[in-house]
């Protein structure tokens, strides 16, 4: 029993010895360990359980093989003398086959990358105006990536991507840009409002013109029908032996008194003063004849003007105008 216990204690003791003196060590995933023997590079160990000789060998360092990101803030001046700050995000990774170069050639790879970013940005941005910096930020990122790739590949680093993630002009310049932008938008808004108002005015004017045209046409049609009705009335009276002059006077006097009767029957009408003597009917007849003759002359002049104007060709009447003596507008 005692001999078995002794045999079990020996392996445990050896394991504890190895652990105490660091014989075994573990390398994590996406990591490489650099091993030195008596201070000189010996080997590179990848992920898993690894073994080294105590006292003789040591872990000089560990290299992260994951993609890393470094953000660099660069302040520079544009071509139009505007100070601007750019944030450049650089994504880089150690090349697996060049872990030795990445570990031994550079003391601080982040500082090296930062220096190259400053150099490229301060060489490219001063060639551009502020507006061009915003529009061509991808060109700046490409220039930074190209320069970094050429410089860092010898040190075992691969530049995956570079991004211009922020462009921040001076506070006063930014406020001025906002004012300019606001003024431009107000100008466009005013132009649209003016155009809308112009369209409203034009539409309203066209509607009023069409309304007046239709109103005038309606009045003309009304007068034409009145004249036609008077003509028929005169013809009826002529058939019973009353001449045209007497028939016209009789019609006017009759309509005059009918109008007075109609006004008197309306209780809500305002006070209207009209002549009611028989002589007044004769005077009204003479006035109506004169007005119809004047209207006929005006109509003839407008018709001639429309016929002479080619733009009014569609408004010409296709029916032949009757002679004045046959026109119901002037027959009484």
C-alpha positions in Angstrom: 0.0 0.0 0.0 2.7 2.4 0.8 4.6 1.5 -2.4 1.6 2.4 -4.5 1.2 5.7 -2.9 4.8 6.5 -3.5 4.5 5.7 -7.2 1.5 8.0 -7.5 3.3 10.9 -5.8 6.2 10.9 -8.1 4.3 11.9 -11.4 2.4 14.6 -9.4 5.6 15.9 -8.1 7.2 16.0 -11.6 4.1 17.8 -12.9 4.3 20.4 -10.2 8.0 20.8 -10.9 7.3 21.5 -14.6 4.5 24.0 -13.7 6.6 25.8 -11.2 9.4 26.3 -13.6 7.2 27.1 -16.5 7.9 24.1 -18.7 4.3 24.1 -20.1 2.5 27.1 -21.4 -0.6 27.8 -23.4 -0.9 30.0 -26.5 -4.4 31.4 -27.1 -6.2 31.3 -30.5 -5.2 34.0 -33.0 -2.0 34.6 -31.0 1.6 33.7 -31.6 4.3 33.4 -28.9 8.0 34.3 -29.6 10.5 32.0 -27.9 14.0 33.0 -27.2 16.9 30.7 -26.0 19.5 32.5 -23.9 18.1 35.8 -25.2 18.3 34.8 -28.9 15.3 34.2 -31.1 14.5 30.5 -31.1 11.0 29.8 -32.5 7.4 31.0 -32.9 4.7 28.9 -31.2 1.1 29.0 -32.3 -2.1 28.3 -30.4 -2.3 25.3 -28.1 -0.3 23.7 -25.3 3.4 24.3 -25.8 6.6 23.2 -24.1 9.8 25.1 -23.4 13.0 24.3 -21.5 13.0 26.0 -18.1 15.7 28.6 -17.4 17.2 28.1 -20.9 14.1 29.3 -22.9 11.6 32.1 -22.2 8.6 33.7 -23.8 9.9 37.0 -25.3 6.4 38.2 -26.2 3.1 37.4 -27.7 1.7 38.8 -31.0 -2.0 39.4 -31.6 -3.0 38.0 -35.1 -6.5 39.6 -35.0 -7.4 42.5 -37.2 -6.9 45.6 -35.1 -8.0 49.2 -35.6 -6.1 52.4 -34.8 -7.9 55.8 -34.9 -5.7 58.8 -35.8 -6.8 62.4 -35.4 -5.0 64.8 -37.8 -5.4 68.6 -37.8 -4.4 70.3 -41.0 -5.2 73.2 -43.3 -7.1 73.1 -46.6 -6.3 75.0 -49.8 -8.7 77.8 -48.9 -7.0 78.3 -45.5 -9.6 76.5 -43.4 -8.3 74.4 -40.4 -10.0 71.0 -40.3 -9.6 67.9 -38.2 -9.8 64.4 -39.8 -10.3 61.1 -38.1 -8.6 58.3 -39.9 -9.4 54.7 -38.9 -6.7 52.2 -39.9 -7.4 48.5 -39.8 -4.3 46.4 -39.8 -3.2 42.8 -39.1 0.1 41.0 -38.5 1.0 38.7 -41.3 1.4 35.1 -40.0 4.5 34.4 -42.0 6.1 37.6 -40.7 5.6 37.5 -37.0 9.4 37.7 -36.5 9.5 41.1 -38.4 6.4 42.4 -36.6 7.9 41.6 -33.2 11.6 42.6 -33.7 11.6 45.4 -36.3 9.2 47.8 -34.7 9.3 49.1 -31.2 5.8 50.6 -31.5 3.8 49.8 -34.7 0.9 52.1 -33.6 3.3 55.1 -33.5 4.7 54.1 -36.9 1.3 53.9 -38.5 0.3 57.2 -36.9 3.3 59.0 -38.3 2.6 57.7 -41.8 -1.1 58.8 -41.6 0.0 62.3 -40.5 2.4 62.5 -43.4 -0.1 61.5 -46.0 -3.0 63.5 -44.8 -0.9 66.7 -44.4 0.4 66.2 -47.9 -3.0 65.6 -49.6 -5.5 67.8 -47.8 -3.7 71.1 -48.4 -4.2 70.5 -52.1 -8.0 70.6 -51.7 -10.6 73.1 -50.8 -12.9 72.4 -47.9 -15.8 71.3 -50.0 -13.5 69.0 -52.0 -12.3 67.4 -48.7 -15.9 66.2 -48.0 -16.4 65.1 -51.6 -13.1 63.3 -52.0 -12.6 61.7 -48.6 -12.4 58.3 -50.3 -9.4 59.5 -52.3 -7.7 60.5 -49.1 -8.4 57.1 -47.5 -7.0 55.4 -50.6 -3.9 57.5 -50.5 -3.3 56.7 -46.9 -3.8 53.0 -47.5 -1.4 52.9 -50.4 1.3 54.7 -48.5 0.9 52.5 -45.4 0.9 49.3 -47.4 4.2 50.2 -49.0 5.8 51.2 -45.7 4.4 48.5 -43.3 4.6 45.4 -45.4 8.4 45.2 -44.7 7.6 45.2 -40.9 5.2 42.3 -41.2 1.9 44.3 -41.1 -0.9 44.2 -43.7 -3.1 47.3 -44.0 -6.6 45.9 -44.4 -8.6 49.1 -44.9 -8.4 52.9 -44.1 -11.5 55.0 -43.6 -12.0 58.8 -43.2 -14.7 58.5 -40.5 -15.0 62.2 -39.5 -14.3 65.6 -41.0 -14.6 68.4 -38.5 -13.9 72.0 -39.6 -13.3 74.9 -37.3 -16.4 75.9 -35.3 -16.7 79.4 -36.9 -16.3 77.8 -40.4 -19.0 75.2 -39.6 -21.4 78.0 -38.4 -20.7 79.9 -41.6 -21.4 76.8 -43.7 -24.7 76.3 -41.9 -25.7 79.9 -42.5 -24.8 79.6 -46.2 -26.8 76.4 -46.5 -29.8 77.9 -44.7 -29.7 81.0 -47.0 -29.6 78.7 -50.1 -32.6 76.8 -48.9 -34.5 80.0 -48.1 -33.7 81.3 -51.6 -35.0 78.1 -53.2 -38.1 78.2 -51.0 -38.8 81.8 -52.0 -38.4 80.9 -55.7 -40.9 78.1 -55.3 -43.3 80.3 -53.4 -43.1 83.0 -56.0 -43.7 80.5 -58.8 -46.7 79.1 -57.0 -48.1 82.6 -56.5 -47.5 83.4 -60.1 -49.4 80.3 -61.2 -52.3 81.3 -58.9 -52.5 84.8 -60.3 -52.4 83.5 -63.9 -55.0 80.9 -63.2 -57.2 83.5 -61.5 -56.8 86.0 -64.4 -57.7 83.3 -66.9 -60.7 82.3 -64.9 -61.9 85.9 -64.6 -61.4 86.4 -68.3 -63.3 83.3 -69.2 -66.1 84.4 -66.7 -66.4 87.8 -68.3 -66.4 86.3 -71.8 -69.2 83.9 -70.9 -71.0 86.7 -69.1 -70.8 89.0 -72.2 -71.9 86.1 -74.4 -74.8 85.5 -72.1 -75.8 89.2 -72.2 -75.5 89.2 -76.0 -77.7 86.1 -76.3 -80.2 87.6 -73.9 -80.5 90.8 -75.9 -80.7 88.8 -79.1 -83.6 86.8 -77.8 -85.3 90.0 -76.5 -84.9 91.5 -80.0 -86.3 88.4 -81.6 -89.3 88.4 -79.3 -90.0 92.1 -80.0 -89.7 91.3 -83.7 -92.3 88.6 -83.4 -94.6 90.9 -81.4 -94.4 93.6 -84.0 -95.2 91.0 -86.7 -98.3 90.0 -84.8 -99.5 93.6 -84.5 -98.8 94.3 -88.1 -101.0 91.4 -89.0 -103.9 93.1 -87.3 -103.4 96.4 -89.1 -101.1 98.2 -86.7 -98.0 99.7 -88.4 -94.5 99.0 -87.1 -94.0 102.4 -85.4 -97.3 102.2 -83.5 -96.7 98.6 -82.6 -93.2 99.4 -81.2 -94.6 102.2 -79.1 -97.4 100.0 -77.8 -95.0 97.2 -76.9 -92.6 99.6 -75.0 -95.5 101.2 -73.1 -96.9 97.8 -72.2 -93.5 96.6 -70.9 -93.1 99.8 -69.0 -96.3 99.4 -67.1 -95.7 95.7 -66.5 -92.4 96.6 -64.9 -94.0 99.2 -62.6 -96.6 96.6 -61.6 -93.9 94.0 -60.9 -91.9 96.4 -58.8 -95.0 97.4 -56.9 -95.8 93.8 -56.0 -92.4 93.2 -54.4 -92.7 94.3 -50.8 -89.0 93.9 -50.0 -87.7 96.0 -52.8 -86.0 99.3 -52.2 -87.5 102.6 -53.5 -87.0 103.1 -57.2 -88.0 106.2 -59.1 -89.1 105.6 -62.7 -91.0 107.9 -65.1 -94.6 106.7 -65.4 -96.1 109.1 -67.9 -97.1 108.0 -71.5 -94.5 110.4 -72.9 -91.9 108.5 -70.9 -92.6 105.4 -72.9 -92.0 107.2 -76.1 -88.7 108.6 -74.9 -87.7 105.1 -73.7 -88.5 103.7 -77.2 -86.3 106.3 -78.9 -83.5 105.6 -76.4 -83.8 101.8 -77.0 -83.7 102.3 -80.8 -80.6 104.4 -80.5 -78.9 101.9 -78.2 -79.7 99.0 -80.4 -78.3 100.8 -83.5 -75.1 101.7 -81.5 -74.7 98.1 -80.4 -75.2 96.8 -83.9 -72.4 99.1 -85.1 -70.0 98.0 -82.4 -70.8 94.4 -83.2 -70.0 94.9 -86.9 -66.7 96.6 -86.1 -65.7 93.8 -83.7 -66.6 91.2 -86.4 -64.5 92.9 -89.0 -61.6 93.1 -86.6 -61.8 89.4 -85.8 -61.9 88.5 -89.5 -58.8 90.6 -90.2 -56.9 89.1 -87.3 -55.5 85.6 -88.2 -55.4 84.6 -84.5 -59.2 85.0 -84.2 -59.9 82.8 -87.2 -61.6 80.2 -85.1 -64.1 82.8 -83.8 -65.5 83.8 -87.2 -69.2 83.1 -87.6 -70.0 80.6 -90.4 -73.6 82.0 -90.7 -74.1 84.9 -93.1 -75.1 88.2 -91.3 -78.5 89.5 -92.4 -78.8 93.1 -93.7 -79.5 95.7 -91.0 -83.1 96.1 -92.2 -83.6 92.3 -91.6 -81.7 92.2 -88.3 -84.1 91.7 -85.4 -81.8 93.7 -83.2 -82.7 97.0 -84.9 -86.3 96.3 -86.1 -89.0 98.0 -84.1 
